Amino acid sequence: MAVKILLDPVGNTMNIWWGDPRDAAESVEVDDSHRNDVMVLDKTGKPISLELIGIFPNELNISHFVKQFGGDPKQPFLLHS
């Protein structure tokens, strides 16, 4: 199966799938005190995906801009010059 990489600029995450997303059975936090990443496991406990959280610096993080201008990050927000 091909590797899929999904980038979410609003959620500031990147998902890397090397397994079938339909086989996802459990999500566990990666044991690292410096990261909040999540490993997705199938029903046998085999890793099939990794979600990297907080991949963009604040200068490129859309959620950071929304908070900076007093907007609600859960509502749609249009950046413009």
C-alpha positions as CSV (number, residue, x, y, z in Angstrom):
1,M,0.0,0.0,0.0
2,A,1.2,3.5,-0.8
3,V,2.0,6.0,1.9
4,K,-0.4,8.9,2.3
5,I,0.5,12.2,3.8
6,L,-2.3,14.6,4.8
7,L,-1.5,18.1,5.9
8,D,-3.9,20.1,8.0
9,P,-2.7,23.8,8.2
10,V,-5.6,24.9,10.4
11,G,-5.2,22.0,12.9
12,N,-1.4,22.4,12.5
13,T,-1.0,18.6,12.0
14,M,0.4,16.2,9.5
15,N,-0.9,12.6,9.3
16,I,1.2,9.9,7.7
17,W,-0.7,6.7,6.8
18,W,1.1,3.6,5.7
19,G,-1.8,1.3,6.5
20,D,-5.5,1.4,5.7
21,P,-7.4,4.0,7.7
22,R,-10.4,1.7,7.9
23,D,-8.3,-0.7,10.0
24,A,-7.7,2.0,12.7
25,A,-8.7,0.6,16.1
26,E,-6.9,2.6,18.7
27,S,-4.9,5.9,19.1
28,V,-2.1,6.3,21.6
29,E,0.1,9.2,22.5
30,V,3.7,8.8,21.5
31,D,5.9,8.5,24.7
32,D,8.0,11.7,24.3
33,S,8.0,14.5,26.8
34,H,8.8,17.1,24.0
35,R,6.0,16.1,21.6
36,N,2.2,15.4,21.6
37,D,2.2,13.1,18.6
38,V,-0.3,10.3,18.2
39,M,0.2,6.8,16.8
40,V,-2.8,5.0,15.3
41,L,-2.8,1.2,15.7
42,D,-4.9,-1.5,14.0
43,K,-6.7,-4.2,16.0
44,T,-3.6,-6.3,16.3
45,G,-1.6,-3.4,17.8
46,K,0.4,-2.8,14.7
47,P,1.1,0.9,14.0
48,I,-0.5,2.1,10.7
49,S,-0.3,5.9,11.1
50,L,1.4,8.7,12.8
51,E,-0.1,12.1,13.5
52,L,2.5,14.8,14.0
53,I,1.0,17.7,16.0
54,G,2.3,21.3,16.0
55,I,4.5,21.0,12.9
56,F,4.4,24.7,11.9
57,P,6.2,27.5,13.7
58,N,3.9,30.3,14.9
59,E,4.8,32.4,11.9
60,L,3.0,29.8,9.7
61,N,0.5,28.5,12.1
62,I,-3.0,29.7,11.0
63,S,-4.5,28.9,14.4
64,H,-2.0,31.2,16.1
65,F,-3.1,34.1,13.8
66,V,-6.8,33.5,14.6
67,K,-6.1,33.6,18.3
68,Q,-3.9,36.7,17.9
69,F,-6.7,38.6,16.2
70,G,-9.3,37.5,18.8
71,G,-11.1,35.1,16.6
72,D,-12.6,31.8,17.6
73,P,-10.3,29.0,16.2
74,K,-13.3,26.7,15.9
75,Q,-15.0,29.1,13.4
76,P,-14.0,29.7,9.8
77,F,-11.5,32.5,9.5
78,L,-10.2,34.2,6.3
79,L,-6.7,35.6,6.3
80,H,-6.2,38.6,4.0
81,S,-3.7,41.3,3.5
